[in-house]
Amino acid sequence: MAVKGSYETVMVFSVKGGEEKAQELKEKFKAMIEGQAEEVSMDDWGKRKLAYPINYETEGYYVLFNYKSNTDFPAELDRVLNITEGVLRSLIVKK
């Protein structure tokens, strides 16, 4: 039996391509997390002003996920977040 851990992930998506593109990214990562984790909850914070410009953008679309998964899943999620175009920032924290 694999070891499970509780994790929290915050993602900031670019709104340069419109909020529809941010919604598509949110759904993509929601499906990925639900496929690999349990007790998934999502808190959609929506479009907010960034504290400082990232790639010349001043606004981002924020989403928070809480879930329980195997300890190797967060590393894979982080890898995919880092190579996905439209993701400005992400942070994964073990609770």
N, CA, C and O atoms as CSV, one atom per row, in Angstrom:
chain,resi,resn,atom,element,x,y,z
A,1,MET,N,N,0.843,-1.186,0.000
A,1,MET,CA,C,0.000,0.000,0.000
A,1,MET,C,C,0.886,1.245,0.000
A,1,MET,O,O,1.845,1.333,0.766
A,2,ALA,N,N,0.566,2.178,-0.839
A,2,ALA,CA,C,1.369,3.392,-0.984
A,2,ALA,C,C,1.058,4.377,0.140
A,2,ALA,O,O,-0.048,4.409,0.680
A,3,VAL,N,N,2.055,5.167,0.470
A,3,VAL,CA,C,1.904,6.190,1.503
A,3,VAL,C,C,1.167,7.387,0.902
A,3,VAL,O,O,1.502,7.846,-0.190
A,4,LYS,N,N,0.169,7.882,1.617
A,4,LYS,CA,C,-0.600,9.039,1.157
A,4,LYS,C,C,-0.226,10.263,1.987
A,4,LYS,O,O,0.071,10.163,3.178
A,5,GLY,N,N,-0.249,11.404,1.336
A,5,GLY,CA,C,0.019,12.665,2.020
A,5,GLY,C,C,-1.026,13.690,1.619
A,5,GLY,O,O,-1.644,13.571,0.561
A,6,SER,N,N,-1.226,14.691,2.456
A,6,SER,CA,C,-2.152,15.779,2.156
A,6,SER,C,C,-1.364,16.925,1.538
A,6,SER,O,O,-0.318,17.320,2.054
A,7,TYR,N,N,-1.867,17.452,0.440
A,7,TYR,CA,C,-1.169,18.502,-0.285
A,7,TYR,C,C,-2.102,19.652,-0.620
A,7,TYR,O,O,-3.320,19.494,-0.703
A,8,GLU,N,N,-1.488,20.818,-0.812
A,8,GLU,CA,C,-2.193,22.020,-1.228
A,8,GLU,C,C,-1.411,22.598,-2.402
A,8,GLU,O,O,-0.193,22.760,-2.319
A,9,THR,N,N,-2.099,22.906,-3.487
A,9,THR,CA,C,-1.447,23.448,-4.673
A,9,THR,C,C,-2.156,24.724,-5.106
A,9,THR,O,O,-3.373,24.740,-5.292
A,10,VAL,N,N,-1.387,25.783,-5.264
A,10,VAL,CA,C,-1.906,27.044,-5.792
A,10,VAL,C,C,-1.327,27.228,-7.182
A,10,VAL,O,O,-0.122,27.082,-7.386
A,11,MET,N,N,-2.193,27.549,-8.141
A,11,MET,CA,C,-1.761,27.774,-9.521
A,11,MET,C,C,-2.210,29.164,-9.951
A,11,MET,O,O,-3.316,29.600,-9.630
A,12,VAL,N,N,-1.335,29.855,-10.684
A,12,VAL,CA,C,-1.671,31.156,-11.252
A,12,VAL,C,C,-1.533,31.032,-12.764
A,12,VAL,O,O,-0.450,30.761,-13.283
A,13,PHE,N,N,-2.651,31.234,-13.462
A,13,PHE,CA,C,-2.669,31.114,-14.908
A,13,PHE,C,C,-2.667,32.488,-15.561
A,13,PHE,O,O,-3.160,33.461,-14.990
A,14,SER,N,N,-2.114,32.557,-16.750
A,14,SER,CA,C,-2.098,33.782,-17.535
A,14,SER,C,C,-3.505,34.085,-18.034
A,14,SER,O,O,-4.252,33.176,-18.397
A,15,VAL,N,N,-3.865,35.371,-18.048
A,15,VAL,CA,C,-5.152,35.783,-18.615
A,15,VAL,C,C,-4.932,36.553,-19.916
A,15,VAL,O,O,-5.854,37.181,-20.437
A,16,LYS,N,N,-3.716,36.502,-20.431
A,16,LYS,CA,C,-3.397,37.191,-21.690
A,16,LYS,C,C,-4.238,36.635,-22.840
A,16,LYS,O,O,-4.661,37.391,-23.714
A,17,GLY,N,N,-4.481,35.341,-22.850
A,17,GLY,CA,C,-5.292,34.717,-23.893
A,17,GLY,C,C,-6.774,34.722,-23.585
A,17,GLY,O,O,-7.556,34.097,-24.302
A,18,GLY,N,N,-7.172,35.410,-22.540
A,18,GLY,CA,C,-8.574,35.461,-22.130
A,18,GLY,C,C,-8.840,34.489,-20.988
A,18,GLY,O,O,-8.085,33.542,-20.764
A,19,GLU,N,N,-9.925,34.743,-20.276
A,19,GLU,CA,C,-10.270,33.886,-19.142
A,19,GLU,C,C,-10.691,32.491,-19.587
A,19,GLU,O,O,-10.634,31.549,-18.796
A,20,GLU,N,N,-11.113,32.345,-20.843
A,20,GLU,CA,C,-11.502,31.025,-21.350
A,20,GLU,C,C,-10.297,30.093,-21.345
A,20,GLU,O,O,-10.420,28.920,-20.993
A,21,LYS,N,N,-9.139,30.605,-21.732
A,21,LYS,CA,C,-7.909,29.806,-21.753
A,21,LYS,C,C,-7.530,29.395,-20.323
A,21,LYS,O,O,-7.093,28.267,-20.094
A,22,ALA,N,N,-7.696,30.300,-19.380
A,22,ALA,CA,C,-7.418,29.993,-17.974
A,22,ALA,C,C,-8.374,28.918,-17.466
A,22,ALA,O,O,-7.973,28.040,-16.702
A,23,GLN,N,N,-9.634,28.986,-17.887
A,23,GLN,CA,C,-10.620,27.972,-17.493
A,23,GLN,C,C,-10.246,26.605,-18.049
A,23,GLN,O,O,-10.412,25.590,-17.373
A,24,GLU,N,N,-9.739,26.578,-19.289
A,24,GLU,CA,C,-9.308,25.313,-19.894
A,24,GLU,C,C,-8.155,24.700,-19.105
A,24,GLU,O,O,-8.132,23.493,-18.865
A,25,LEU,N,N,-7.201,25.534,-18.702
A,25,LEU,CA,C,-6.073,25.033,-17.909
A,25,LEU,C,C,-6.544,24.518,-16.556
A,25,LEU,O,O,-6.068,23.492,-16.070
A,26,LYS,N,N,-7.490,25.244,-15.949
A,26,LYS,CA,C,-8.029,24.822,-14.649
A,26,LYS,C,C,-8.671,23.446,-14.774
A,26,LYS,O,O,-8.441,22.579,-13.931
A,27,GLU,N,N,-9.468,23.236,-15.808
A,27,GLU,CA,C,-10.131,21.956,-16.004
A,27,GLU,C,C,-9.123,20.847,-16.302
A,27,GLU,O,O,-9.295,19.714,-15.852
A,28,LYS,N,N,-8.081,21.166,-17.053
A,28,LYS,CA,C,-7.039,20.180,-17.369
A,28,LYS,C,C,-6.374,19.680,-16.083
A,28,LYS,O,O,-6.226,18.474,-15.883
A,29,PHE,N,N,-5.974,20.615,-15.215
A,29,PHE,CA,C,-5.287,20.213,-13.987
A,29,PHE,C,C,-6.252,19.599,-12.973
A,29,PHE,O,O,-5.850,18.747,-12.181
A,30,LYS,N,N,-7.516,20.018,-12.987
A,30,LYS,CA,C,-8.511,19.399,-12.104
A,30,LYS,C,C,-8.670,17.927,-12.472
A,30,LYS,O,O,-8.714,17.067,-11.592
A,31,ALA,N,N,-8.758,17.632,-13.784
A,31,ALA,CA,C,-8.890,16.245,-14.236
A,31,ALA,C,C,-7.650,15.433,-13.880
A,31,ALA,O,O,-7.759,14.274,-13.479
A,32,MET,N,N,-6.472,16.039,-14.027
A,32,MET,CA,C,-5.227,15.340,-13.694
A,32,MET,C,C,-5.169,15.002,-12.205
A,32,MET,O,O,-4.805,13.887,-11.832
A,33,ILE,N,N,-5.525,15.959,-11.363
A,33,ILE,CA,C,-5.478,15.734,-9.912
A,33,ILE,C,C,-6.532,14.717,-9.497
A,33,ILE,O,O,-6.244,13.827,-8.696
A,34,GLU,N,N,-7.750,14.831,-10.025
A,34,GLU,CA,C,-8.807,13.883,-9.665
A,34,GLU,C,C,-8.473,12.467,-10.106
A,34,GLU,O,O,-8.919,11.504,-9.482
A,35,GLY,N,N,-7.695,12.328,-11.171
A,35,GLY,CA,C,-7.301,11.007,-11.646
A,35,GLY,C,C,-6.263,10.332,-10.771
A,35,GLY,O,O,-6.161,9.105,-10.761
A,36,GLN,N,N,-5.487,11.123,-10.034
A,36,GLN,CA,C,-4.390,10.575,-9.241
A,36,GLN,C,C,-4.568,10.732,-7.732
A,36,GLN,O,O,-3.810,10.149,-6.957
A,37,ALA,N,N,-5.553,11.509,-7.313
A,37,ALA,CA,C,-5.694,11.818,-5.885
A,37,ALA,C,C,-7.115,11.551,-5.418
A,37,ALA,O,O,-8.008,11.249,-6.211
A,38,GLU,N,N,-7.298,11.670,-4.128
A,38,GLU,CA,C,-8.630,11.522,-3.536
A,38,GLU,C,C,-8.894,12.709,-2.636
A,38,GLU,O,O,-7.989,13.479,-2.316
A,39,GLU,N,N,-10.150,12.847,-2.231
A,39,GLU,CA,C,-10.585,13.967,-1.392
A,39,GLU,C,C,-10.163,15.297,-2.007
A,39,GLU,O,O,-9.615,16.158,-1.320
A,40,VAL,N,N,-10.415,15.458,-3.285
A,40,VAL,CA,C,-10.017,16.666,-4.011
A,40,VAL,C,C,-11.040,17.771,-3.775
A,40,VAL,O,O,-12.243,17.569,-3.944
A,41,SER,N,N,-10.547,18.941,-3.381
A,41,SER,CA,C,-11.408,20.116,-3.298
A,41,SER,C,C,-10.714,21.249,-4.045
A,41,SER,O,O,-9.491,21.388,-4.010
A,42,MET,N,N,-11.528,22.055,-4.720
A,42,MET,CA,C,-10.990,23.147,-5.510
A,42,MET,C,C,-11.634,24.447,-5.071
A,42,MET,O,O,-12.847,24.514,-4.871
A,43,ASP,N,N,-10.819,25.477,-4.923
A,43,ASP,CA,C,-11.301,26.806,-4.579
A,43,ASP,C,C,-10.868,27.746,-5.699
A,43,ASP,O,O,-9.679,28.023,-5.857
A,44,ASP,N,N,-11.815,28.226,-6.463
A,44,ASP,CA,C,-11.544,29.093,-7.605
A,44,ASP,C,C,-11.518,30.543,-7.120
A,44,ASP,O,O,-12.561,31.108,-6.791
A,45,TRP,N,N,-10.328,31.143,-7.077
A,45,TRP,CA,C,-10.196,32.520,-6.596
A,45,TRP,C,C,-10.437,33.538,-7.698
A,45,TRP,O,O,-10.692,34.708,-7.415
A,46,GLY,N,N,-10.361,33.106,-8.949
A,46,GLY,CA,C,-10.654,33.988,-10.068
A,46,GLY,C,C,-9.500,34.904,-10.439
A,46,GLY,O,O,-8.353,34.688,-10.050
A,47,LYS,N,N,-9.838,35.922,-11.198
A,47,LYS,CA,C,-8.840,36.860,-11.722
A,47,LYS,C,C,-8.497,37.901,-10.656
A,47,LYS,O,O,-9.375,38.535,-10.071
A,48,ARG,N,N,-7.189,38.056,-10.424
A,48,ARG,CA,C,-6.724,39.012,-9.417
A,48,ARG,C,C,-5.472,39.718,-9.912
A,48,ARG,O,O,-4.770,39.238,-10.802
A,49,LYS,N,N,-5.218,40.854,-9.319
A,49,LYS,CA,C,-4.005,41.615,-9.647
A,49,LYS,C,C,-2.809,40.941,-8.979
A,49,LYS,O,O,-2.872,40.553,-7.812
A,50,LEU,N,N,-1.722,40.808,-9.733
A,50,LEU,CA,C,-0.508,40.209,-9.191
A,50,LEU,C,C,0.236,41.231,-8.332
A,50,LEU,O,O,0.115,42.436,-8.554
A,51,ALA,N,N,0.998,40.754,-7.358
A,51,ALA,CA,C,1.769,41.637,-6.485
A,51,ALA,C,C,2.885,42.327,-7.272
A,51,ALA,O,O,3.272,43.452,-6.955
A,52,TYR,N,N,3.394,41.652,-8.288
A,52,TYR,CA,C,4.434,42.220,-9.155
A,52,TYR,C,C,4.260,41.601,-10.541
A,52,TYR,O,O,3.732,40.495,-10.658
A,53,PRO,N,N,4.691,42.290,-11.577
A,53,PRO,CA,C,4.517,41.743,-12.932
A,53,PRO,C,C,5.313,40.448,-13.135
A,53,PRO,O,O,6.458,40.333,-12.697
A,54,ILE,N,N,4.691,39.488,-13.799
A,54,ILE,CA,C,5.338,38.230,-14.176
A,54,ILE,C,C,5.220,38.133,-15.693
A,54,ILE,O,O,4.112,38.118,-16.229
A,55,ASN,N,N,6.343,38.068,-16.381
A,55,ASN,CA,C,6.349,38.039,-17.856
A,55,ASN,C,C,5.530,39.197,-18.435
A,55,ASN,O,O,4.794,39.020,-19.406
A,56,TYR,N,N,5.664,40.369,-17.839
A,56,TYR,CA,C,4.978,41.600,-18.268
A,56,TYR,C,C,3.471,41.541,-18.095
A,56,TYR,O,O,2.756,42.346,-18.691
A,57,GLU,N,N,2.975,40.619,-17.302
A,57,GLU,CA,C,1.540,40.529,-17.011
A,57,GLU,C,C,1.281,41.023,-15.594
A,57,GLU,O,O,2.061,40.757,-14.680
A,58,THR,N,N,0.180,41.741,-15.422
A,58,THR,CA,C,-0.137,42.303,-14.107
A,58,THR,C,C,-1.340,41.633,-13.451
A,58,THR,O,O,-1.655,41.926,-12.298
A,59,GLU,N,N,-2.019,40.730,-14.176
A,59,GLU,CA,C,-3.161,40.003,-13.624
A,59,GLU,C,C,-2.993,38.512,-13.877
A,59,GLU,O,O,-2.373,38.097,-14.856
A,60,GLY,N,N,-3.558,37.717,-12.975
A,60,GLY,CA,C,-3.510,36.267,-13.126
A,60,GLY,C,C,-4.787,35.641,-12.617
A,60,GLY,O,O,-5.538,36.264,-11.867
A,61,TYR,N,N,-5.034,34.406,-13.026
A,61,TYR,CA,C,-6.218,33.650,-12.604
A,61,TYR,C,C,-5.757,32.614,-11.585
A,61,TYR,O,O,-4.975,31.722,-11.915
A,62,TYR,N,N,-6.239,32.727,-10.347
A,62,TYR,CA,C,-5.788,31.891,-9.233
A,62,TYR,C,C,-6.739,30.720,-8.978
A,62,TYR,O,O,-7.960,30.871,-9.022
A,63,VAL,N,N,-6.147,29.545,-8.710
A,63,VAL,CA,C,-6.924,28.360,-8.344
A,63,VAL,C,C,-6.165,27.624,-7.237
A,63,VAL,O,O,-4.945,27.474,-7.309
A,64,LEU,N,N,-6.889,27.169,-6.218
A,64,LEU,CA,C,-6.311,26.427,-5.098
A,64,LEU,C,C,-6.912,25.026,-5.070
A,64,LEU,O,O,-8.131,24.867,-5.125
A,65,PHE,N,N,-6.051,24.010,-4.984
A,65,PHE,CA,C,-6.489,22.613,-4.868
A,65,PHE,C,C,-5.986,22.037,-3.557
A,65,PHE,O,O,-4.842,22.279,-3.174
A,66,ASN,N,N,-6.831,21.273,-2.861
A,66,ASN,CA,C,-6.452,20.485,-1.692
A,66,ASN,C,C,-6.767,19.031,-2.021
A,66,ASN,O,O,-7.839,18.731,-2.545
A,67,TYR,N,N,-5.838,18.124,-1.715
A,67,TYR,CA,C,-6.045,16.720,-2.067
A,67,TYR,C,C,-5.110,15.827,-1.268
A,67,TYR,O,O,-4.154,16.292,-0.647
A,68,LYS,N,N,-5.411,14.525,-1.301
A,68,LYS,CA,C,-4.543,13.497,-0.722
A,68,LYS,C,C,-4.094,12.606,-1.861
A,68,LYS,O,O,-4.907,12.153,-2.667
A,69,SER,N,N,-2.786,12.355,-1.925
A,69,SER,CA,C,-2.270,11.522,-3.012
A,69,SER,C,C,-1.024,10.783,-2.559
A,69,SER,O,O,-0.502,11.018,-1.469
A,70,ASN,N,N,-0.553,9.874,-3.427
A,70,ASN,CA,C,0.725,9.209,-3.192
A,70,ASN,C,C,1.820,10.266,-3.182
A,70,ASN,O,O,1.674,11.329,-3.785
A,71,THR,N,N,2.904,9.972,-2.503
A,71,THR,CA,C,3.958,10.972,-2.338
A,71,THR,C,C,4.718,11.279,-3.623
A,71,THR,O,O,5.430,12.281,-3.678
A,72,ASP,N,N,4.590,10.454,-4.652
A,72,ASP,CA,C,5.299,10.733,-5.901
A,72,ASP,C,C,4.487,11.597,-6.874
A,72,ASP,O,O,5.054,12.133,-7.826
A,73,PHE,N,N,3.182,11.746,-6.661
A,73,PHE,CA,C,2.349,12.528,-7.574
A,73,PHE,C,C,2.686,14.022,-7.591
A,73,PHE,O,O,2.722,14.598,-8.679
A,74,PRO,N,N,2.935,14.689,-6.454
A,74,PRO,CA,C,3.237,16.126,-6.512
A,74,PRO,C,C,4.444,16.472,-7.390
A,74,PRO,O,O,4.455,17.525,-8.028
A,75,ALA,N,N,5.440,15.617,-7.430
A,75,ALA,CA,C,6.606,15.877,-8.286
A,75,ALA,C,C,6.208,15.833,-9.760
A,75,ALA,O,O,6.672,16.651,-10.555
A,76,GLU,N,N,5.353,14.887,-10.123
A,76,GLU,CA,C,4.880,14.797,-11.504
A,76,GLU,C,C,3.995,15.993,-11.847
A,76,GLU,O,O,4.098,16.546,-12.942
A,77,LEU,N,N,3.131,16.392,-10.923
A,77,LEU,CA,C,2.277,17.559,-11.137
A,77,LEU,C,C,3.130,18.807,-11.327
A,77,LEU,O,O,2.857,19.613,-12.217
A,78,ASP,N,N,4.152,18.974,-10.506
A,78,ASP,CA,C,5.049,20.124,-10.617
A,78,ASP,C,C,5.759,20.128,-11.969
A,78,ASP,O,O,5.919,21.183,-12.582
A,79,ARG,N,N,6.180,18.970,-12.430
A,79,ARG,CA,C,6.847,18.859,-13.732
A,79,ARG,C,C,5.927,19.324,-14.846
A,79,ARG,O,O,6.335,20.089,-15.720
A,80,VAL,N,N,4.674,18.857,-14.813
A,80,VAL,CA,C,3.715,19.224,-15.853
A,80,VAL,C,C,3.371,20.713,-15.774
A,80,VAL,O,O,3.238,21.371,-16.806
A,81,LEU,N,N,3.228,21.248,-14.563
A,81,LEU,CA,C,2.952,22.678,-14.403
A,81,LEU,C,C,4.079,23.517,-14.997
A,81,LEU,O,O,3.823,24.534,-15.642
A,82,ASN,N,N,5.322,23.096,-14.784
A,82,ASN,CA,C,6.469,23.874,-15.261
A,82,ASN,C,C,6.605,23.879,-16.775
A,82,ASN,O,O,7.176,24.818,-17.330
A,83,ILE,N,N,6.100,22.864,-17.457
A,83,ILE,CA,C,6.243,22.822,-18.920
A,83,ILE,C,C,4.975,23.238,-19.653
A,83,ILE,O,O,4.953,23.238,-20.884
A,84,THR,N,N,3.922,23.592,-18.928
A,84,THR,CA,C,2.662,23.977,-19.555
A,84,THR,C,C,2.644,25.479,-19.812
A,84,THR,O,O,2.843,26.285,-18.904
A,85,GLU,N,N,2.401,25.831,-21.064
A,85,GLU,CA,C,2.312,27.236,-21.427
A,85,GLU,C,C,1.029,27.822,-20.849
A,85,GLU,O,O,-0.031,27.202,-20.928
A,86,GLY,N,N,1.125,29.005,-20.274
A,86,GLY,CA,C,-0.034,29.659,-19.678
A,86,GLY,C,C,-0.037,29.595,-18.163
A,86,GLY,O,O,-0.864,30.243,-17.521
A,87,VAL,N,N,0.879,28.818,-17.575
A,87,VAL,CA,C,0.999,28.766,-16.116
A,87,VAL,C,C,2.076,29.770,-15.706
A,87,VAL,O,O,3.250,29.601,-16.036
A,88,LEU,N,N,1.669,30.813,-14.987
A,88,LEU,CA,C,2.636,31.831,-14.555
A,88,LEU,C,C,3.425,31.369,-13.340
A,88,LEU,O,O,4.650,31.486,-13.312
A,89,ARG,N,N,2.735,30.851,-12.347
A,89,ARG,CA,C,3.371,30.390,-11.111
A,89,ARG,C,C,2.560,29.239,-10.534
A,89,ARG,O,O,1.365,29.101,-10.794
A,90,SER,N,N,3.250,28.408,-9.736
A,90,SER,CA,C,2.561,27.342,-8.995
A,90,SER,C,C,3.358,27.062,-7.741
A,90,SER,O,O,4.564,27.298,-7.682
A,91,LEU,N,N,2.664,26.557,-6.743
A,91,LEU,CA,C,3.288,26.206,-5.471
A,91,LEU,C,C,2.577,24.998,-4.912
A,91,LEU,O,O,1.354,24.994,-4.771
A,92,ILE,N,N,3.355,23.957,-4.587
A,92,ILE,CA,C,2.806,22.740,-3.994
A,92,ILE,C,C,3.385,22.617,-2.588
A,92,ILE,O,O,4.600,22.651,-2.398
A,93,VAL,N,N,2.500,22.475,-1.613
A,93,VAL,CA,C,2.908,22.403,-0.204
A,93,VAL,C,C,2.323,21.146,0.426
A,93,VAL,O,O,1.141,20.852,0.250
A,94,LYS,N,N,3.152,20.403,1.164
A,94,LYS,CA,C,2.654,19.261,1.914
A,94,LYS,C,C,2.138,19.783,3.237
A,94,LYS,O,O,2.831,20.521,3.937
A,95,LYS,N,N,0.912,19.397,3.581
A,95,LYS,CA,C,0.296,19.877,4.834
A,95,LYS,C,C,0.805,19.082,6.016
A,95,LYS,O,O,0.403,19.338,7.151
